[in-house]
Amino acid sequence: MTNSIHQTHSGMSRISRRDFLKTAGLLSGGLALAACGNLQDRLVETPNIVMIISDDQAWGDYGFMGHEVIQTPRLDQLASESVVYPRGYVTAPLCCPSLASIVTGLYPHQNKITSNDPPLVGKGARFQVREWSEERKQLRREMIAHIDEVPTLPQMLKQRNYVSLQTGKWWLGNYSRGGFTNGMTHGDMERGGRHGDEGLVIGRETMQPIYDFIESAGNQPFFIWYAPFLPHRPHDPPERILERYRDQTDSIHLARYWAMCEWFDQTCGELLAYLDHQGITENTMVLYVGDNGWIQQPDASGYAPRSKRTPYEGGVHTPIMVRWPGHMTPRWEESLPASSIDLAVTALRASGLDPTSAMQGVGLLDRAAVAAREAVFGADYTHDAVDINDPRSSLQHTWTVTDPWKLILPAAPNIPDGKPELYNLTDDPNEMKNLADAHPEQVRRLRERIRLWWRGAG
């Protein structure tokens, strides 16, 4: 038994990954050839697109990523059928800006959605985290209105006659503001709408709205946003799942979180099985990503330091997967970092559309394009925005990953005493040894790269 805070990353050896891939058939070539076929002889159709987004899950907390305890057989199967980027990254380690980045294909400082909530207002504002005055509600309306100023994935897919459904987590008001034709989230603050409201029952209570939508779509291609409130707190898994983990650790908090990860996996399995049942798996692209990282504290229900809301691997690292039968060869891209901004570009290209000039991502099925990219980037911001129209005002850190290095820069003047942090992720994946003083030339090189990225994407 264990209650180690680092248990989320245990078992992540190359041997365990290779063993999994061998078992799944990805190293033998048989599955790859069967899935790929002769692409020139196949009719290319406009695919349905299903986006699966985990909520507050550590990058290693899956069977296919090598976790020794957590059971995720349905996502393991999806991985065996996908192009898997185990070294994926989100653009921000916080729910709202991360989701906004996924749906727009833009970095937070491009779409100006950097934080979960607007600034605190009024006397003693820093103590009023849960207070929603009329002034602050108006600021929130103005903040989420930034989504109206940029194209979104469901909005662009309408050009190809797609219908779309929003379910689960959605911070940006009514589902229609994101360009969805259908949805569950009303986004009305007067009725308790903030980050999902009625949409949050998906997965936890029912999957029926998704099934009904697919049936109603008829012959039209569809896009589904499946972002359930899982494994996010409250960690209240069904007892039938929790009982499997109680004797695996001395910490009930770890047991509950692990059970939540399996519960999320089960709902993904239900969705994928429904695609099979309807006979539409072959013409459906499935995209997978986590919205941000998480490391479960063993002695409390919250997250540990250096995970959610931080620029460390525990906050921004996530596996990213793409499955599109007949249009890709299942494979494990161990050496190539990927980014959540790539998902919108990947979906657009599959549907026959070009990304906008502002989108900096690449198509994840274009291996040459992914391999040619020199680095991936991201940033973290304050939970409550400082100025809803000025991304830099809320900026905490920027970072870049370019093998084997990762540089984290504190944002002046917001982090006045911060120092650059440089890590060799190959030798030090848990970012324990800051090498900035030992390698000043790398700090200078990567600092300039971050500067050019910020300006070029802004």
N, C-alpha and C positions, 0 to 999 in steps of 0.2 A: 504494500500500500504506500501511497505517497500523498503529500500535501504541498509539494514544492510549487512555488510560484512560477517556476520555469517549466512546469510540466507541459504547458501548451506547446512547447517546442521540442519535446523529447521525441526520440526515434526518427529524427529528420536526417538520417544518413543517406548517402548516395546508394548504399547497398539496399536499404529498405525500399527506396523509390524504384530501383531497377527490378527488384523482386516483384513489386506490384505490377510494373509494366510488363514484365515477362509473363506473369500470371494472366494479365488482361489480354495478352496476345499482341501487344504493340511492338515487341522487339523481334517477333518471328516474321513479321511482314505479311502474314496471312490476312489479318483483319484489315490492314492498310490497303492491300490489293483488292479485297472484296468490297471495301467501301468506296474506293476510288473509281475502279472500272475504267472504261475508255471515255474520258470526258468529252472528247470531240464528237462522239456519237450520241451524247445525251442531250435531250431537250432542256435548255436552261429556262427555268420558270421563275417567276417572281416569288420568293419564298415568304412564308409566314415567319415572323420574328418573335421570339420569346426571350425577354430579358429577366433573368433571375438574379436578385440582389440580396445577399445575406446582410443582416443588421447586427453590428457589434460582434464580430467573430474573428478570432485570431487566425493568422495565416496558416498555422500548422495544425489547426483543430479539425482535421478531416482524416479519414482512413487513407485516402490516396496521397495525402501529404505526409504520411508516416506517423500519425498519432497512435500511441500504443493502447489507448483505452477507448476513445470516442469511436462509435460505430456510425459510418455514413455510407452504407452499401449502395444507395441509389445515386449519390453524387460520385462515388467511386466508379460506378458503371458509366455515368456520363463522361467522366474523365477518360475512361478507356476508349471512348468513341469520339474524342475531341482533340483539337489542337490545344494543348495545355501550356500555359505560361506560369510556371510555379513562382516566378519572380515578377509578379504583377504589382503595380502600385496605384494607389488612388492619388488624386491631385490635392486632397485635403483630408485630414484625419477627423472629420466631424460630419455628422449626418447631412445637414442641409446643403452646405457647399459641395460636398462630395456628390450627392444625388443631382444637384443642379448641373454639375460638371458632366456627369454621365449623360444626362438628357439633352445637353446642348453641345457636347463635344468641345467645350471651351474651358479654359482654366478659370478659377474664381475671380482673378483680377481682370479677366476679359468680360465675364457676364455680370460682375459686380455683386455677386451673391457669395459672400465670404463667411457668413456667420449664421448661427441658428436663429438668433433673435435680434431685434433692433436695439439701439442704445437704451440704457436705463435712464429714466428722467425723474425730475422732481427732487425735493429736498432729501438728502441722504440716499441718493440714487443707488449707490453700490450695495445697499442693504435691501433693495426692493426687487430682487430677482424674480419673485413670483407675482409681483404687482402688475396689473394690466390696466393702466389708466387710459382714458380716451386719447390722450396725447400719444401714448406709446402704441396704442392700437393703430393710430393713424400712421405712425412711423413704420409699423410693420406692413401696412398696406403699400406704403411707398417703397419699402425695401423689396417686397416680392414682385412689385411692378417691373423690376428689372428683367424678369423673365419675358415680358412682353416686347422687349427691345431687341431680342436675338431669336434667330430661328431655333426651333427644337426638333428633335428627331421625329416625334409623331406628327408634328406640323409639316415637316418636309416630306414625310412618307405619303401625305395626302395627294401629292403630285402623281403618285403611282396607284391611286385609288385604294389606299390602305384605310381600314378602320382600326381603331386603337382603343385599348382598355387600360386604365390606371387602377391599380389595387395597392393596398398597403401604405407604406411610408410615402408621404408627399407633402413637403413643407410649403409649397408655393401657391397656396390658395386653392380655389376650385380646380378640379382636374382639367377643365376646358382651357385654363390659362396656359397649360403646357402644350396645348394643341391636341389633346386626346379627344376623340369623338365620344367616348364613353368613359365612365369612371365611378369610383365609390366615394372619393373624398370631396366634401362640400366646401371646406376651407373657411367657413363662416365663424369668425371669432365670437360672435354673439351666441352661437350655438355650440361653443366649445371646440371649434375647429382650429387647429394649429399645425400639427404635423402628420395628420392622417385621418383623424376622427373616425367616421364610419368605415373607412378603408382598412382600418387596423384589425378588423375581424377576420380578414383573409388569412388562411392558414391556421390561425389559432382556433377558429370556430367553424369555418366552412371554406370550401373551394368552389361552391356552386356558381357564384357570379362569373367565374372564369369559364366554366363549362357552358353556361347559358350564352355567354358572349360568343364563344367559338361556334356554337350551333347557329346563332343568329347571323354570323358573318357570311354564311352561305359560301358563294364562290369568290368572295372578295378576299384578298390577302389581308392578314391582320398582324398587329403589333400588340404584344401584351407586356405590361410592366408589372412584374411580380416581385414586390419588395415587402414581404411580410414582416411583421414586428417580431422577428425571430432571428437569432436566439436572444434578442434584446431583453433587458429587464422589463417587467418582473420575471424572474426565473422561477416559473411555476409550471414545470412540465407535468404531463400526466403521470400518475403514480406507476402505471404499467411500464413506463420508460425509466423513471427515476430508480425503481427498485434494482435495476441492472447495474447502477453505478454506486449505490450506497456503500458497498463493501470494497470499492475500488480505491477509496481515499478516506482519510480521517476528517476531511473537510466537507461538510454538507453543502457549502457554497460552491466548491468545485463540482461536487456530484450533481447539483442542480444545473449548473452551467453546462456540463458535459451532456446531461440529458436534454437540455434545450437544443444543443447542436444536433442531436439525433432526431429530435422532434422536427426541426427544420428540414432535415434530410428526408424524413418521411413525407412531408408535404410536397417537397420537390419530386419525390417518387410518384406521388399521386398525380401531379400535373403531367409528368413525362409519360406515365402509363396511359393517361387520357389521350394524349397525342397518338400513342400507339393504337389505342382502341378505336379512334376515329380514322385511322389509316392515313394520317397526315405527317407522320414523323419524317418521312423521306423529303418532304418539301417544307420543312421548318428549320430555320436557323435558331439554335439555342445559344445565348450568350450568358456567361456567368461571371460575377464579380462580388466582392464584399464591399460594403460602403465605407468601412474603416476597421481598424484593428481593435483588439481587446486582449488583455491579459487578466484573467480572473484572480482576484485576491483570495487566498484560502481562508482568511479570517474575517471576511466581510463580503457583502453582496456586490460591492463596486469593483471598478477596474484598478489595476496596479499602475504605478508610475511607469513612464516610458511606453505607454500603449496609447489608447484613445486620446485624442486631442494633442498628440505630440508628433514631432517629425521623425521619431525613431521607427525602426522596422515594426515594432509592436503596434504602431499607430497607422502606418501607411502601406504596409506590405499585405498583399492579398493574392491568392491564385486567380487567374483569369482564364476562362475556357471558351472555345468556340466549337460548336458542333453543327455541321451542315452536310448531311450524308450525300455522297456523290460529288462533292465539290471541295473536299479536303482530305488529306491523309492524316489519320489520327497519329499524333506524335507528342513528345515531351520536350519542350524547348527550354532546357535547363539553363542555357547560357544567354538567353535573350530577354532583357527586361521589357515589360509591356506596361501600358498606362491605361487607366480608365477612360481617358479621352479618345482612345483608339476604338472603343466600342461603337460610338455613333458613326464613325467613318466606315467601320467594317459593315455595319447594317446598311448604310446608305449605298455603298458600292455593291452589296449583294442585291439590292433592290433596283439597281440600274441608275442611281443618282450620284452626282458628284458632291463631295463635301464643299462647304463654303471656303472662301480664301482665308477666313479667320481660324478655321479648324487646323490645329497643329498635329493631330493624330495621324496614324497610318492604319491601313487595313491589316488586320491581324492574320488574314489568310495569305497575304503577300509577304512571304518570308524574306525576300530580298529587301523589301522596304523596311521591315522590322530590323533586319541585320545591319542595314546601312545607317540606321539612326545611332548617333554617337552617345546619347544620354536621355534619361527621363528626368522630369522635374516635378516639384510640388511645393506647397507652402502650408503653414498652419496659421490660423487667425484666432482672435478672441471669440469666445462663445457669443457674447453680445457685441454687435458692431459698435465702433466708435463713431464713424461717419458713414452712413449707408451709401453715399455716393463716391467715397474715396477708399478704395481697397487698401491702400498703403497705411491708412490710419489704424486699421485693425490687425495689421501684419505682425506676426511673432517671429517666424523663421521662414527662410527659403532653403531648399535643398536640391541636390542633384545626385544621381547615381550613374556612374560610368565605370565599367569594370576595371579594376576591382574596388574602385573608390566610391565613397559617399561623403559629400561635404554638406554640413548643416551650418547655415549662417544666421546669427541672430539679427533681427531687424532693428537697426538704429532709427530713431531714439527710443523705440518701444521697449527694447530689451537693453538698457543702457550698460549693464555690466557683463553682457554676454560675450563669449569668445567663440571663434570658429571651432567646429568639431570635424575631424577627418578620421574616417574609419576604413579599414581594409576589410570589406565584407566577406572575402574569401577566407581570410585567416581569423576574422573576428565577427561572425554573423550576429552576435548579440550586442555589438557596439560597446564593448567594455573598455577599450584602450584608445584614447584620443591621440592621433598621430600628427596633429596639426603643427606642433612645434618641430617635429622631426622631419616633416616634409613640406616646408614652406612653398616650394615651387609648385607642388600639387594644389595647395590652397590658392595660390595666385591664379593658376590656370583654371581651376573650377570656379573660383569667384567670378572671373571674367565671363565664363560660360553662363553662369546664373544671370549676370547682368544683361548679357545679350538676349537670353531667353525672355526675361521679364519685359525688356523693351520690345522685342520682336513679337511677342504674343499680346502685348498691351496696346 
